[in-house]
Amino acid sequence: MTYRISVSRDVAKTLRRIHPQEVRRLKAAITALAEDPRPAGCVELKGGAGELRIRVGDYRVVYEVIDDELVILVLRVGHRREVYR
């Protein structure tokens, strides 16, 4: 069962400002979520209303899984010191 991935405009804009090598790693991790939306190492954020987080090096991907529609909404991508603000 493969999920569809939806990326917000803010995430697309943020990816343009990150080093291309890091962007490749982030895109690979986001694409892998389609097959396994809750991989080992994902963490549910406290106070995040069901938001999950995965680590990709020094970057974090914050996303939400909608199981009824088989959709993954990528909400935020950013460096670990900035993504939670």
N, CA, C and O atoms as a GROMACS GRO file, in nm:
protein
  340
    1MET      N    1   0.085  -0.116   0.000
    1MET     CA    2   0.000   0.000   0.000
    1MET      C    3   0.091   0.124   0.000
    1MET      O    4   0.163   0.149   0.096
    2THR      N    5   0.086   0.200  -0.108
    2THR     CA    6   0.172   0.317  -0.124
    2THR      C    7   0.092   0.444  -0.094
    2THR      O    8  -0.020   0.461  -0.141
    3TYR      N    9   0.152   0.530  -0.017
    3TYR     CA   10   0.091   0.658   0.016
    3TYR      C   11   0.131   0.762  -0.089
    3TYR      O   12   0.237   0.752  -0.151
    4ARG      N   13   0.045   0.862  -0.106
    4ARG     CA   14   0.076   0.974  -0.194
    4ARG      C   15   0.140   1.082  -0.108
    4ARG      O   16   0.096   1.104   0.006
    5ILE      N   17   0.240   1.150  -0.159
    5ILE     CA   18   0.311   1.253  -0.083
    5ILE      C   19   0.271   1.390  -0.134
    5ILE      O   20   0.273   1.417  -0.254
    6SER      N   21   0.233   1.477  -0.040
    6SER     CA   22   0.196   1.614  -0.072
    6SER      C   23   0.291   1.707   0.003
    6SER      O   24   0.305   1.698   0.125
    7VAL      N   25   0.356   1.796  -0.071
    7VAL     CA   26   0.456   1.887  -0.012
    7VAL      C   27   0.400   2.029  -0.016
    7VAL      O   28   0.353   2.074  -0.121
    8SER      N   29   0.406   2.099   0.097
    8SER     CA   30   0.356   2.236   0.101
    8SER      C   31   0.448   2.330   0.024
    8SER      O   32   0.564   2.298  -0.001
    9ARG      N   33   0.396   2.445  -0.014
    9ARG     CA   34   0.477   2.544  -0.086
    9ARG      C   35   0.595   2.592  -0.003
    9ARG      O   36   0.704   2.615  -0.056
   10ASP      N   37   0.573   2.606   0.127
   10ASP     CA   38   0.682   2.649   0.215
   10ASP      C   39   0.798   2.549   0.213
   10ASP      O   40   0.915   2.588   0.215
   11VAL      N   41   0.765   2.421   0.209
   11VAL     CA   42   0.870   2.318   0.204
   11VAL      C   43   0.945   2.327   0.072
   11VAL      O   44   1.068   2.320   0.071
   12ALA      N   45   0.873   2.342  -0.038
   12ALA     CA   46   0.938   2.353  -0.169
   12ALA      C   47   1.032   2.474  -0.172
   12ALA      O   48   1.142   2.467  -0.227
   13LYS      N   49   0.988   2.583  -0.113
   13LYS     CA   50   1.069   2.705  -0.108
   13LYS      C   51   1.194   2.683  -0.020
   13LYS      O   52   1.303   2.726  -0.056
   14THR      N   53   1.176   2.617   0.092
   14THR     CA   54   1.287   2.589   0.181
   14THR      C   55   1.391   2.499   0.114
   14THR      O   56   1.511   2.520   0.130
   15LEU      N   57   1.345   2.400   0.039
   15LEU     CA   58   1.438   2.308  -0.028
   15LEU      C   59   1.527   2.379  -0.128
   15LEU      O   60   1.640   2.337  -0.152
   16ARG      N   61   1.477   2.488  -0.187
   16ARG     CA   62   1.558   2.563  -0.283
   16ARG      C   63   1.675   2.635  -0.216
   16ARG      O   64   1.773   2.669  -0.283
   17ARG      N   65   1.667   2.657  -0.085
   17ARG     CA   66   1.772   2.730  -0.014
   17ARG      C   67   1.874   2.638   0.052
   17ARG      O   68   1.972   2.686   0.110
   18ILE      N   69   1.853   2.508   0.043
   18ILE     CA   70   1.942   2.411   0.107
   18ILE      C   71   2.041   2.359   0.004
   18ILE      O   72   2.011   2.353  -0.115
   19HIS      N   73   2.159   2.321   0.050
   19HIS     CA   74   2.264   2.267  -0.037
   19HIS      C   75   2.210   2.148  -0.117
   19HIS      O   76   2.141   2.063  -0.061
   20PRO      N   77   2.240   2.140  -0.247
   20PRO     CA   78   2.186   2.033  -0.333
   20PRO      C   79   2.211   1.890  -0.283
   20PRO      O   80   2.126   1.803  -0.300
   21GLN      N   81   2.325   1.867  -0.222
   21GLN     CA   82   2.354   1.734  -0.170
   21GLN      C   83   2.256   1.698  -0.058
   21GLN      O   84   2.208   1.584  -0.051
   22GLU      N   85   2.228   1.793   0.029
   22GLU     CA   86   2.132   1.770   0.138
   22GLU      C   87   1.991   1.752   0.082
   22GLU      O   88   1.913   1.672   0.133
   23VAL      N   89   1.959   1.828  -0.022
   23VAL     CA   90   1.825   1.818  -0.083
   23VAL      C   91   1.804   1.677  -0.138
   23VAL      O   92   1.695   1.622  -0.124
   24ARG      N   93   1.906   1.619  -0.200
   24ARG     CA   94   1.894   1.482  -0.252
   24ARG      C   95   1.864   1.384  -0.139
   24ARG      O   96   1.780   1.295  -0.154
   25ARG      N   97   1.932   1.400  -0.027
   25ARG     CA   98   1.908   1.312   0.088
   25ARG      C   99   1.768   1.330   0.144
   25ARG      O  100   1.700   1.234   0.178
   26LEU      N  101   1.724   1.457   0.153
   26LEU     CA  102   1.590   1.485   0.204
   26LEU      C  103   1.483   1.429   0.112
   26LEU      O  104   1.386   1.369   0.159
   27LYS      N  105   1.500   1.448  -0.019
   27LYS     CA  106   1.401   1.396  -0.114
   27LYS      C  107   1.395   1.244  -0.110
   27LYS      O  108   1.286   1.186  -0.121
   28ALA      N  109   1.509   1.179  -0.094
   28ALA     CA  110   1.510   1.033  -0.084
   28ALA      C  111   1.435   0.986   0.041
   28ALA      O  112   1.360   0.889   0.036
   29ALA      N  113   1.455   1.056   0.152
   29ALA     CA  114   1.386   1.020   0.276
   29ALA      C  115   1.236   1.044   0.265
   29ALA      O  116   1.156   0.963   0.312
   30ILE      N  117   1.197   1.156   0.202
   30ILE     CA  118   1.055   1.186   0.185
   30ILE      C  119   0.990   1.083   0.092
   30ILE      O  120   0.879   1.038   0.119
   31THR      N  121   1.059   1.047  -0.015
   31THR     CA  122   1.006   0.948  -0.108
   31THR      C  123   0.990   0.812  -0.039
   31THR      O  124   0.893   0.740  -0.066
   32ALA      N  125   1.082   0.776   0.048
   32ALA     CA  126   1.074   0.649   0.120
   32ALA      C  127   0.954   0.644   0.213
   32ALA      O  128   0.906   0.536   0.246
   33LEU      N  129   0.904   0.760   0.256
   33LEU     CA  130   0.786   0.764   0.342
   33LEU      C  131   0.662   0.707   0.272
   33LEU      O  132   0.571   0.660   0.339
   34ALA      N  133   0.658   0.712   0.140
   34ALA     CA  134   0.543   0.661   0.065
   34ALA      C  135   0.525   0.511   0.090
   34ALA      O  136   0.413   0.462   0.094
   35GLU      N  137   0.635   0.439   0.106
   35GLU     CA  138   0.628   0.295   0.132
   35GLU      C  139   0.612   0.263   0.280
   35GLU      O  140   0.544   0.168   0.317
   36ASP      N  141   0.675   0.343   0.365
   36ASP     CA  142   0.670   0.319   0.509
   36ASP      C  143   0.653   0.454   0.580
   36ASP      O  144   0.752   0.520   0.612
   37PRO      N  145   0.528   0.496   0.604
   37PRO     CA  146   0.504   0.629   0.662
   37PRO      C  147   0.548   0.644   0.807
   37PRO      O  148   0.558   0.756   0.858
   38ARG      N  149   0.572   0.534   0.874
   38ARG     CA  150   0.618   0.539   1.013
   38ARG      C  151   0.744   0.453   1.028
   38ARG      O  152   0.741   0.347   1.090
   39PRO      N  153   0.856   0.500   0.969
   39PRO     CA  154   0.979   0.420   0.973
   39PRO      C  155   1.038   0.416   1.114
   39PRO      O  156   1.002   0.495   1.200
   40ALA      N  157   1.129   0.322   1.134
   40ALA     CA  158   1.200   0.316   1.262
   40ALA      C  159   1.273   0.449   1.281
   40ALA      O  160   1.338   0.499   1.190
   41GLY      N  161   1.261   0.504   1.399
   41GLY     CA  162   1.328   0.631   1.428
   41GLY      C  163   1.238   0.752   1.413
   41GLY      O  164   1.278   0.863   1.448
   42CYS      N  165   1.116   0.734   1.362
   42CYS     CA  166   1.026   0.849   1.354
   42CYS      C  167   0.972   0.876   1.494
   42CYS      O  168   0.953   0.783   1.574
   43VAL      N  169   0.947   1.002   1.523
   43VAL     CA  170   0.902   1.042   1.656
   43VAL      C  171   0.777   1.127   1.642
   43VAL      O  172   0.771   1.216   1.557
   44GLU      N  173   0.676   1.099   1.726
   44GLU     CA  174   0.558   1.183   1.727
   44GLU      C  175   0.589   1.307   1.810
   44GLU      O  176   0.638   1.296   1.923
   45LEU      N  177   0.562   1.424   1.754
   45LEU     CA  178   0.593   1.549   1.824
   45LEU      C  179   0.494   1.575   1.936
   45LEU      O  180   0.374   1.551   1.920
   46LYS      N  181   0.544   1.623   2.047
   46LYS     CA  182   0.458   1.657   2.160
   46LYS      C  183   0.384   1.786   2.127
   46LYS      O  184   0.445   1.883   2.084
   47GLY      N  185   0.254   1.787   2.148
   47GLY     CA  186   0.174   1.906   2.119
   47GLY      C  187   0.160   1.931   1.970
   47GLY      O  188   0.122   2.041   1.930
   48GLY      N  189   0.190   1.833   1.888
   48GLY     CA  190   0.189   1.851   1.744
   48GLY      C  191   0.065   1.796   1.676
   48GLY      O  192   0.058   1.796   1.553
   49ALA      N  193  -0.033   1.750   1.752
   49ALA     CA  194  -0.158   1.700   1.696
   49ALA      C  195  -0.134   1.591   1.591
   49ALA      O  196  -0.188   1.598   1.480
   50GLY      N  197  -0.054   1.492   1.626
   50GLY     CA  198  -0.031   1.380   1.536
   50GLY      C  199   0.080   1.399   1.436
   50GLY      O  200   0.098   1.316   1.347
   51GLU      N  201   0.156   1.507   1.448
   51GLU     CA  202   0.268   1.529   1.356
   51GLU      C  203   0.383   1.436   1.392
   51GLU      O  204   0.410   1.409   1.509
   52LEU      N  205   0.451   1.388   1.288
   52LEU     CA  206   0.566   1.300   1.306
   52LEU      C  207   0.691   1.369   1.256
   52LEU      O  208   0.684   1.466   1.180
   53ARG      N  209   0.807   1.319   1.299
   53ARG     CA  210   0.934   1.379   1.259
   53ARG      C  211   1.034   1.269   1.228
   53ARG      O  212   1.044   1.170   1.301
   54ILE      N  213   1.109   1.288   1.119
   54ILE     CA  214   1.222   1.200   1.091
   54ILE      C  215   1.348   1.286   1.082
   54ILE      O  216   1.342   1.404   1.046
   55ARG      N  217   1.461   1.224   1.114
   55ARG     CA  218   1.590   1.291   1.105
   55ARG      C  219   1.657   1.252   0.975
   55ARG      O  220   1.656   1.136   0.935
   56VAL      N  221   1.716   1.352   0.909
   56VAL     CA  222   1.797   1.328   0.789
   56VAL      C  223   1.923   1.412   0.809
   56VAL      O  224   1.929   1.527   0.766
   57GLY      N  225   2.023   1.353   0.872
   57GLY     CA  226   2.144   1.428   0.906
   57GLY      C  227   2.110   1.537   1.006
   57GLY      O  228   2.049   1.509   1.110
   58ASP      N  229   2.148   1.661   0.976
   58ASP     CA  230   2.118   1.774   1.064
   58ASP      C  231   1.981   1.834   1.033
   58ASP      O  232   1.943   1.933   1.096
   59TYR      N  233   1.909   1.777   0.939
   59TYR     CA  234   1.779   1.831   0.899
   59TYR      C  235   1.667   1.744   0.954
   59TYR      O  236   1.686   1.626   0.984
   60ARG      N  237   1.550   1.804   0.966
   60ARG     CA  238   1.431   1.735   1.016
   60ARG      C  239   1.319   1.752   0.914
   60ARG      O  240   1.305   1.858   0.853
   61VAL      N  241   1.239   1.648   0.899
   61VAL     CA  242   1.121   1.651   0.813
   61VAL      C  243   1.002   1.628   0.906
   61VAL      O  244   0.991   1.524   0.970
   62VAL      N  245   0.912   1.727   0.913
   62VAL     CA  246   0.792   1.717   0.995
   62VAL      C  247   0.676   1.691   0.900
   62VAL      O  248   0.657   1.764   0.802
   63TYR      N  249   0.599   1.588   0.930
   63TYR     CA  250   0.492   1.549   0.839
   63TYR      C  251   0.374   1.492   0.916
   63TYR      O  252   0.384   1.463   1.035
   64GLU      N  253   0.263   1.477   0.845
   64GLU     CA  254   0.141   1.421   0.902
   64GLU      C  255   0.094   1.310   0.810
   64GLU      O  256   0.100   1.324   0.688
   65VAL      N  257   0.047   1.201   0.868
   65VAL     CA  258  -0.003   1.088   0.790
   65VAL      C  259  -0.155   1.085   0.800
   65VAL      O  260  -0.210   1.086   0.910
   66ILE      N  261  -0.222   1.083   0.686
   66ILE     CA  262  -0.367   1.070   0.681
   66ILE      C  263  -0.396   0.931   0.625
   66ILE      O  264  -0.396   0.911   0.503
   67ASP      N  265  -0.420   0.836   0.715
   67ASP     CA  266  -0.436   0.696   0.674
   67ASP      C  267  -0.562   0.673   0.592
   67ASP      O  268  -0.562   0.588   0.502
   68ASP      N  269  -0.670   0.745   0.620
   68ASP     CA  270  -0.796   0.724   0.547
   68ASP      C  271  -0.781   0.753   0.399
   68ASP      O  272  -0.843   0.686   0.316
   69GLU      N  273  -0.698   0.852   0.365
   69GLU     CA  274  -0.680   0.894   0.225
   69GLU      C  275  -0.548   0.847   0.166
   69GLU      O  276  -0.519   0.875   0.050
   70LEU      N  277  -0.466   0.777   0.246
   70LEU     CA  278  -0.332   0.733   0.204
   70LEU      C  279  -0.248   0.850   0.154
   70LEU      O  280  -0.190   0.846   0.046
   71VAL      N  281  -0.243   0.955   0.236
   71VAL     CA  282  -0.169   1.077   0.202
   71VAL      C  283  -0.071   1.110   0.314
   71VAL      O  284  -0.101   1.093   0.432
   72ILE      N  285   0.047   1.156   0.274
   72ILE     CA  286   0.146   1.209   0.368
   72ILE      C  287   0.164   1.356   0.335
   72ILE      O  288   0.203   1.391   0.223
   73LEU      N  289   0.135   1.443   0.431
   73LEU     CA  290   0.152   1.587   0.414
   73LEU      C  291   0.285   1.628   0.476
   73LEU      O  292   0.302   1.617   0.597
   74VAL      N  293   0.378   1.674   0.395
   74VAL     CA  294   0.506   1.722   0.446
   74VAL      C  295   0.484   1.868   0.485
   74VAL      O  296   0.461   1.952   0.398
   75LEU      N  297   0.492   1.897   0.614
   75LEU     CA  298   0.458   2.029   0.667
   75LEU      C  299   0.578   2.123   0.676
   75LEU      O  300   0.568   2.240   0.642
   76ARG      N  301   0.691   2.070   0.723
   76ARG     CA  302   0.810   2.154   0.740
   76ARG      C  303   0.935   2.071   0.716
   76ARG      O  304   0.940   1.952   0.746
   77VAL      N  305   1.035   2.137   0.662
   77VAL     CA  306   1.169   2.080   0.647
   77VAL      C  307   1.265   2.190   0.688
   77VAL      O  308   1.250   2.305   0.646
   78GLY      N  309   1.362   2.156   0.770
   78GLY     CA  310   1.459   2.258   0.809
   78GLY      C  311   1.570   2.202   0.894
   78GLY      O  312   1.567   2.086   0.935
   79HIS      N  313   1.668   2.287   0.918
   79HIS     CA  314   1.780   2.250   1.004
   79HIS      C  315   1.727   2.226   1.145
   79HIS      O  316   1.627   2.287   1.185
   80ARG      N  317   1.791   2.139   1.218
   80ARG     CA  318   1.740   2.098   1.349
   80ARG      C  319   1.724   2.215   1.446
   80ARG      O  320   1.640   2.208   1.536
   81ARG      N  321   1.802   2.320   1.430
   81ARG     CA  322   1.792   2.432   1.523
   81ARG      C  323   1.678   2.527   1.486
   81ARG      O  324   1.643   2.614   1.566
   82GLU      N  325   1.621   2.512   1.367
   82GLU     CA  326   1.520   2.606   1.320
   82GLU      C  327   1.381   2.546   1.300
   82GLU      O  328   1.282   2.618   1.302
   83VAL      N  329   1.372   2.417   1.279
   83VAL     CA  330   1.248   2.357   1.232
   83VAL      C  331   1.136   2.361   1.336
   83VAL      O  332   1.018   2.361   1.298
   84TYR      N  333   1.168   2.364   1.463
   84TYR     CA  334   1.064   2.358   1.566
   84TYR      C  335   1.012   2.494   1.608
   84TYR      O  336   0.921   2.503   1.690
   85ARG      N  337   1.067   2.600   1.553
   85ARG     CA  338   1.025   2.736   1.592
   85ARG      C  339   0.894   2.773   1.528
   85ARG      O  340   0.844   2.883   1.550
   0.00000   0.00000   0.00000
